[in-house]
Amino acid sequence: MTDINNDYDQPIGNADLTEAEEDTLAFFDAIYFEELAAASAQPTTSQAEQDDNNNNDNNGRRKRLPVPALKHIKGHVDARQKKLRETIRRRRQKLLQKISHPTVIMTRDKFSFVLGVLLIMIIEFVLLVHPDQMGQLYTALLLPLMVARYIIYRADLYHYFMYDFCYYAQIIQLIQMHKYPDDIRFAKAMFSIANGPLVLAVAMWRNSLVFHSLDKMTSMFIHILPALVMFSQRWQDHISNKEFPLLEEMDETIVTTLIDFWWNPFVYYAIWQAMYLVKTEIVSKKKLDYNTSIMTSLRWMVRKKTSASYKLLSRFGEHNQLPTFVCIQAVYTLATFLLCPLLWHSIWLHFIYILVIFIIALANGASYYFHVFAKQYINEIGKLVVVEENGDDAKSSKTH
């Protein structure tokens, strides 16, 4: 739900080996032990009779290897593992040196910037000219963005963010579009989710339009694209016919309005909350307790004891941070649904509402570019250039 680079552009977790590389080491160790066991279990022809007497006990069971042999095996495996670790580190270092070259960084960021702006233009074109195709565009963009996000977040131990409500809402959006496009109640529930907690997360989590950053643009798309999809679904006939009434007649009763725009979407939210708690507090509790580097939304909110979010969630004690967080999220979600009935009945209000969200994202992006990115980017590129020049000077001194 959040941008991982809002405060720092540094990953957290194991800086030496990734989880995949640790798995690789374990895999090779397992192969080695299997080979060793197979070799020790196959006697030579000349030793067959001796093995029957010496390697089996009275019950026919194979004797365990002596302690010196086990220590020798362990030492051999440790040496093998250390050598493999060093090989992985050297290869990673070479790769990092290549991708950290100033030219590579600037080329990558230029490409990302052009791609980000191009996607904004494509979305605008589809929304204005072919609003009925907005759902197809959203579906086409979602899969590659989610795959890229998982790969990046997994490496930095941020992958538990992908259990948050905003990702669950993408699944609901896909089901509503492709499975039940004519279900008006489902559409109203998704309308509230997309235009309530999802799009307001742009302001809540300080998402920003930073076009060169895949991470920040992905966060923007996740939070704002469903609102644009529902805008196109709700108003595509009005856009095609160029009819823009200020406020359509509201023929629903108060009860049906509350059910459609408040109760039904909250049921979807409650289902997600229950599944999330089962995952984090039961299924993966030991894993999360063991590895405190794995970031979750709650850990992100309370990572700084001086922050307002930490003080708010710790109001009833640090041991009650989780129930406090759950209650605040539920109240916040219900509050974000309040405007949705009005947005459903007014294209102008809906347009202004989304426009304000975009302005907030643009303001956040401008702040990032001028207050954070400019200084940081110049410093990083400058350091890399100095390192490269020093390396070139060292090489030239050797040749002379």
C-alpha positions in Angstrom: 0.0 0.0 0.0 2.9 2.3 0.6 5.9 3.5 -1.3 9.0 1.8 0.0 11.1 4.8 -0.8 9.1 7.5 0.9 11.8 8.0 3.6 14.9 6.2 2.4 16.0 4.5 -0.7 17.6 1.7 1.2 16.3 -1.9 1.3 16.0 -3.7 4.6 16.9 -7.3 5.3 19.9 -9.4 4.6 22.4 -7.3 2.5 24.7 -10.3 1.9 22.5 -13.1 0.6 18.9 -13.1 -0.6 16.4 -15.7 0.5 16.7 -17.3 -2.9 20.4 -17.6 -2.6 20.1 -19.1 0.9 17.8 -21.7 -0.6 20.4 -22.4 -3.3 23.0 -23.1 -0.6 20.6 -25.4 1.2 19.8 -27.2 -2.0 23.4 -27.9 -2.8 24.0 -29.1 0.8 21.0 -31.5 0.5 22.4 -32.9 -2.8 25.8 -33.4 -1.2 24.4 -35.3 1.8 22.3 -37.5 -0.5 25.4 -38.3 -2.6 27.4 -39.0 0.6 24.7 -41.3 2.0 24.3 -43.1 -1.3 28.1 -43.7 -1.5 28.3 -44.9 2.1 25.3 -47.2 1.5 26.9 -49.0 -1.5 29.6 -51.5 -0.4 32.3 -52.7 -2.8 32.3 -56.4 -3.7 35.4 -57.1 -1.6 33.8 -55.5 1.5 30.3 -57.1 1.2 30.9 -59.8 3.7 32.6 -57.5 6.2 29.8 -55.0 6.0 27.3 -57.7 6.9 29.2 -58.3 10.1 30.7 -54.9 11.0 28.3 -52.3 9.7 25.1 -53.8 10.9 24.1 -54.3 14.5 22.4 -57.4 16.0 19.0 -56.3 14.8 20.1 -55.8 11.2 20.0 -52.0 11.5 22.9 -50.0 9.9 25.3 -48.5 12.5 25.6 -44.7 12.7 28.8 -43.1 11.4 31.4 -42.4 14.1 31.8 -38.9 15.5 35.1 -38.2 13.8 33.6 -39.1 10.4 30.6 -36.8 11.1 32.9 -33.9 12.0 34.9 -34.5 8.8 31.6 -34.4 6.8 30.5 -31.2 8.6 33.9 -29.5 7.9 33.7 -30.5 4.3 30.2 -29.1 3.9 31.1 -25.9 5.7 34.0 -25.3 3.4 31.9 -26.1 0.4 29.2 -23.7 1.6 31.7 -20.9 2.3 33.2 -21.3 -1.1 29.7 -21.1 -2.7 28.9 -18.0 -0.6 32.0 -16.2 -1.8 31.2 -17.1 -5.4 27.7 -15.7 -5.1 29.0 -12.5 -3.4 31.6 -11.9 -6.1 29.0 -12.4 -8.9 26.6 -10.1 -7.2 29.3 -7.5 -6.7 30.2 -7.6 -10.4 26.5 -7.2 -11.3 26.0 -4.3 -8.9 29.0 -2.6 -10.3 27.6 -2.9 -13.8 24.1 -1.6 -13.0 25.5 1.1 -10.7 27.4 2.8 -13.5 26.2 6.4 -13.8 25.3 5.9 -17.5 23.2 2.8 -16.7 21.4 4.6 -13.9 20.6 7.7 -16.0 19.5 5.6 -19.0 17.2 3.4 -16.7 15.6 6.5 -15.1 15.1 8.2 -18.5 13.4 5.1 -19.8 11.2 4.8 -16.7 10.3 8.5 -16.9 9.2 8.2 -20.6 7.3 5.0 -19.9 5.5 6.6 -16.9 4.4 9.7 -18.8 3.4 7.5 -21.8 1.1 5.4 -19.6 -0.6 8.5 -18.2 -1.2 9.7 -21.8 -2.6 6.3 -22.8 -4.9 6.2 -19.8 -6.2 9.7 -20.6 -6.8 8.7 -24.3 -8.7 5.6 -23.4 -10.8 7.3 -20.7 -11.8 10.1 -23.1 -12.2 8.3 -26.4 -12.9 4.7 -25.5 -14.1 4.6 -21.9 -15.6 1.2 -22.4 -12.1 -0.2 -22.9 -10.7 1.2 -19.6 -11.3 -2.2 -17.9 -9.2 -4.0 -20.5 -6.4 -1.5 -20.2 -6.5 -1.9 -16.4 -6.3 -5.7 -16.7 -3.4 -5.5 -19.2 -1.4 -3.2 -16.9 -2.2 -5.0 -13.6 -0.4 -8.3 -14.2 3.1 -7.0 -15.2 2.9 -4.3 -12.4 2.1 -6.9 -9.8 4.8 -9.3 -10.9 7.4 -6.6 -10.9 6.3 -5.4 -7.5 6.4 -8.9 -6.0 9.9 -9.4 -7.3 11.2 -6.1 -5.9 9.3 -6.4 -2.6 10.3 -10.0 -2.0 14.0 -9.1 -2.4 13.6 -6.3 0.1 11.4 -8.2 2.5 8.4 -5.9 1.8 6.3 -8.7 0.3 3.8 -8.8 3.2 2.6 -5.4 2.0 0.9 -7.3 -0.8 -1.5 -8.8 1.7 -2.9 -5.4 2.3 -6.5 -4.4 1.4 -5.5 -2.4 -1.7 -4.2 -5.6 -3.4 -7.2 -7.6 -2.3 -9.4 -4.8 -3.9 -7.7 -5.4 -7.2 -9.0 -9.0 -7.2 -12.5 -7.8 -6.4 -12.2 -5.3 -9.2 -11.2 -8.0 -11.7 -14.1 -10.3 -10.6 -16.6 -7.4 -10.8 -15.5 -6.4 -14.3 -15.1 -9.9 -15.9 -17.5 -12.1 -14.0 -20.4 -9.9 -12.9 -20.3 -6.7 -15.0 -24.1 -6.4 -15.0 -24.6 -6.8 -11.2 -25.5 -3.3 -10.1 -25.1 -4.0 -6.4 -21.7 -5.5 -6.9 -20.8 -2.4 -9.0 -21.9 0.0 -6.3 -19.9 -1.9 -3.7 -16.8 -1.8 -5.9 -17.5 1.9 -6.6 -17.4 2.6 -2.9 -14.2 0.6 -2.4 -12.4 2.2 -5.4 -13.5 5.7 -4.6 -13.2 5.3 -0.8 -10.3 3.7 1.0 -8.4 2.8 -2.2 -8.1 6.2 -3.9 -7.8 8.1 -0.6 -4.7 6.0 0.1 -2.9 8.3 -2.3 -3.3 11.1 0.3 -3.0 8.8 3.3 0.2 7.1 2.2 1.6 10.2 0.4 1.7 8.5 -3.0 3.3 10.6 -5.7 3.6 11.0 -9.4 7.3 10.4 -9.7 7.6 9.2 -13.3 11.1 7.7 -13.2 10.2 5.4 -10.2 8.6 2.1 -11.0 7.8 1.7 -7.3 6.0 5.0 -6.9 4.1 4.8 -10.2 3.0 1.3 -9.3 1.6 2.5 -6.0 -0.2 5.3 -7.9 -1.7 2.9 -10.4 -2.9 0.4 -7.7 -4.7 3.1 -5.8 -6.1 5.3 -8.6 -6.8 3.0 -11.6 -9.8 1.2 -10.0 -11.4 4.6 -9.4 -10.9 5.5 -13.1 -12.3 2.1 -14.1 -15.4 2.7 -12.1 -15.6 6.2 -13.4 -15.6 4.9 -17.0 -18.2 2.2 -16.1 -20.5 4.6 -14.4 -20.3 7.5 -16.9 -19.3 5.9 -20.2 -22.8 6.5 -21.7 -22.7 10.1 -20.5 -19.3 10.6 -22.0 -20.3 9.1 -25.3 -23.5 11.2 -25.5 -21.8 14.3 -24.1 -24.4 14.5 -21.3 -23.0 15.9 -18.0 -25.8 16.6 -15.5 -24.8 18.3 -12.3 -26.8 15.8 -10.1 -28.9 12.9 -11.2 -32.1 12.1 -9.4 -31.5 9.9 -6.3 -34.4 7.5 -6.3 -32.9 5.1 -3.7 -34.2 5.0 -0.2 -31.8 5.7 2.7 -31.8 2.0 3.6 -30.9 0.8 0.2 -28.2 3.5 -0.1 -26.7 2.4 3.2 -26.7 -1.2 2.1 -25.3 -0.6 -1.4 -22.6 2.0 -0.6 -21.8 1.3 3.0 -22.7 -2.2 4.3 -21.9 -4.3 1.2 -18.4 -2.9 0.6 -17.7 -3.1 4.3 -18.5 -6.8 4.2 -15.8 -7.3 1.6 -13.4 -5.3 3.8 -14.3 -7.4 6.8 -13.6 -10.6 4.9 -10.2 -9.3 3.9 -9.4 -8.2 7.5 -10.3 -11.7 8.9 -8.1 -13.4 6.3 -5.3 -11.0 6.9 -5.3 -11.6 10.6 -5.4 -15.4 10.1 -2.3 -15.1 7.8 -0.2 -12.7 10.0 -1.3 -13.8 13.5 -1.7 -17.6 13.0 -0.2 -19.0 9.8 2.9 -16.8 9.6 3.2 -15.6 13.1 6.3 -17.7 13.9 8.0 -16.5 10.7 7.2 -12.9 11.4 8.3 -13.1 15.0 11.6 -14.8 14.0 12.4 -12.4 11.2 11.6 -8.8 12.3 13.0 -7.4 9.1 9.9 -8.5 7.2 7.9 -5.3 6.9 4.1 -5.2 7.4 1.8 -2.2 7.5 1.7 -2.2 11.3 5.5 -2.4 11.5 5.8 0.4 9.0 3.5 2.6 11.0 5.3 2.1 14.3 8.9 1.9 13.0 9.6 5.4 14.4 8.7 6.0 18.1 8.7 9.7 17.5 6.1 9.5 14.7 2.4 10.5 15.1 1.3 7.1 13.9 3.3 5.3 16.6 1.9 7.6 19.3 -1.7 7.0 18.0 -1.4 3.3 17.8 0.4 3.0 21.2 -2.3 5.1 22.9 -3.6 2.0 24.8 -0.1 0.5 25.2 2.3 -1.1 22.8 0.8 -4.6 23.4 -2.5 -3.3 22.1 -1.1 -1.8 18.8 -2.7 -4.5 16.6 -6.3 -4.2 17.9 -6.0 -0.4 17.9 -4.7 -0.5 14.3 -7.6 -2.8 13.2 -10.2 -0.6 14.9 -8.8 2.6 13.4 -8.6 1.0 9.9 -12.2 -0.1 10.2 -13.5 3.3 11.3 -11.4 5.0 8.6 -12.8 2.7 5.9 -16.4 3.3 6.9 -15.8 7.0 6.9 -14.3 6.9 3.3 -17.6 5.4 2.1 -19.7 8.5 3.1 -19.2 10.5 -0.1 -19.7 7.6 -2.5 -23.5 7.9 -2.9 -23.0 11.6 -4.0 -20.2 10.6 -6.4 -22.4 7.9 -7.9 -25.1 10.5 -8.8 -22.9 13.4 -10.1 -20.3 13.1 -12.8 -19.0 16.6 -11.9 -18.5 15.8 -8.3 -16.8 12.5 -9.3 -14.5 14.3 -11.7 -13.5 17.0 -9.3 -13.0 14.4 -6.6 -10.5 12.4 -8.7 -8.9 15.6 -10.0 -8.2 16.6 -6.4 -6.5 13.3 -5.8 -4.3 13.7 -8.8 -3.3 17.2 -7.7 -2.3 15.8 -4.3 -0.2 13.2 -6.1 1.4 15.8 -8.3 2.2 18.0 -5.3 3.8 15.0 -3.5 5.8 14.3 -6.7 6.9 17.9 -7.0 8.0 17.9 -3.3 9.9 14.7 -3.9 11.7 16.0 -7.1 12.7 19.3 -5.7 13.3 18.5 -2.0 14.6 14.9 -2.1 15.4 13.6 -5.5 17.5 16.5 -6.8 19.9 16.5 -3.9 20.0 12.8 -3.6 20.4 12.1 -7.3 23.2 14.6 -7.7 25.0 13.2 -4.7 24.7 9.6 -5.8 25.8 10.2 -9.4 28.6 12.4 -8.2 29.9 9.7 -5.9 29.8 7.1 -8.6 31.6 9.4 -11.0 34.3 10.1 -8.5 34.7 6.3 -7.9 34.9 5.7 -11.6 37.5 8.5 -12.1 39.6 7.1 -9.3 39.5 3.7 -10.8 40.6 5.1 -14.2 43.4 7.0 -12.6 44.6 3.9 -10.8 44.6 1.9 -14.1 46.4 4.7 -16.0 49.1 4.9 -13.2 49.7 1.2 -13.6 50.2 1.4 -17.3 52.7 4.3 -17.0 
